[in-house]
Amino acid sequence: MTSLRTSVAALSVGHPTYSQTFPCKPSTAEIGRDLVRDVLGVWHLDGLADRAALIVTELIANASRHTPGSEIRLTVARPDARRLRVGVVDREPARLPILSQAADDDESGRGLLLVDAVADRWGYDLHGSGRRPWGKEVWAELRTGGDE
């Protein structure tokens, strides 16, 4: 199990990012939630932990369901003092996230609807150059309220 409680100190300058590679499988969601909660604790953003954990759960579930790769990378970043960004990087650039409506009796298909409901904004970025990207990052942002 991954934990930040033992060896992480909050950065006092700049805008920090934490990332780690995990197996691309549904059980990674639990580790991802713990990791996000730990990082937000270090950054004194505990008030965002529930929303960020929900987002990470859904992004990991989508990656494990829709991408054939064996690994994903979870990122937790502070692009600036007012935003928290959580994302999942996979190696399947052709499978882009689509916000869709699930029928009442569907057992899945609501993940991005949940992300859309709790995030201030979300999207994806392709990774790689030119016409042949090697992967993508699906991300969501939450406002931190900070003005550092």
N, C-alpha and C positions, 0 to 999 in steps of 0.2 A: 504494500500500500504506500502511496506517495503522500508525504506530509511536508509542509513547509515549516512546521513548528520548531524544527531543530536547528536550521541553519540559514534563515533568511533575515536580513535586516532591511528595513524600509529605506529606500533611496531618498536622500534629502534634496537632490537637484535633478532636473530633467524630468522626462516623462517615461516611467519604467514600463517594461513589458516582461511578461513571464510566458514561456511556452515549453511544452513537453510533448513528446511523441508517445502514443499509446496504441494498443491493438485496436483495430477497427471492428469492435463487437459491442453488442448492447450493454454488457456488464461494465464497460468502461464508463458509462454514465455516472455510476456511483463514485468512482475515483475522481471523475471530472468535477462533480458537485463539491466533493471534499476539497479538492484543489482550489476551486474558485472561492469557496468560503475562507480557506486559509489565506489566500492572496488578499482578499478584501479585508480580512482582519488586520493584516500587516499594514495595509494602506488606510486603515481607519474608515472603511466604507461598508461596515457591517449592515447598514440600513438597506443596501442594495443586494444583499446576499440571496434572499429568497427569489427575487426576480432573476438574478444572474444564474442561479442554480437551475431554475426552470428552463431558461434559454439554453444553457449548456446541455441539459438533458435532452431537449428536443433536437438540437443540432447534432449531437452524437447519435441519437436514434436515427435521424435521417441519413447520416453518413453510413452507419452500419447497415441500413436497409437498402440504400441505393447505390453504393459504390463497391466495386469488387476488390479494392485494395486491402492489404493486410494491416495497414497502419494509418492513423490520423494524427494530426498535430493540433493540440488545444492551445489557444493563445488567450491571454488575459492582458489587456494593455490599457494605459492611460494616454491616449493620443494627445490630450491636453488636460489642463486642470479641471475642465468641466465635463469630461466624457470618460466613461468606462466602455471598453470594447471587448467583447468575448467572441471568439471565433473558432471554427473547426476547419482545418486544411485537409483536403484529400487529393488524391491523384486521378480524379475523374472529372476533367473539365467539360466534358460533353453533357453531363447530367446536372443541369442548372436547376436551382430551387424555383418552384412555382407555387404561388399562393392559390390554393384551390378550395372549393367547398366540398366537404364530405357529407354524404347522405346521413340521415339520422341513424340508420342501422349499420353504417360502416364502422369497423373496429379500429381503423387507423385513418390517417389523412388530415389530422387536425393540428399537427405539430407546428407548422409555420403560421397557422391562425393564432395559436397561443403566443408564439414569438412576436407576431405583429401586434397582438393585444398588449403585451407587457413591455416591449422595447420602445424606445423613443424613435428609433429607426433601425432598419436592417437592410442587408443586401449581400452582394457577393463580389469578389475580385478574382479575376483570372490571374494565374501565376505563370510566368514564362514569357518568352519574347515572340514577337511576330504572330504568324497564323497558327503556330503549334504550341499552345500552352500545355504545360505539364500537369497543372492542377488548378484548384480553386480554393478560396477561403469564403465560407459562408459566415457572416458576422452579424452581430446585433450590438447596438449601443444604448447605454443608459446615461442620463444626465446625473452628474455627481453633486451638483450644486456648489462645487468648489470654485474659488476665484484666486487660486495661488498665482 
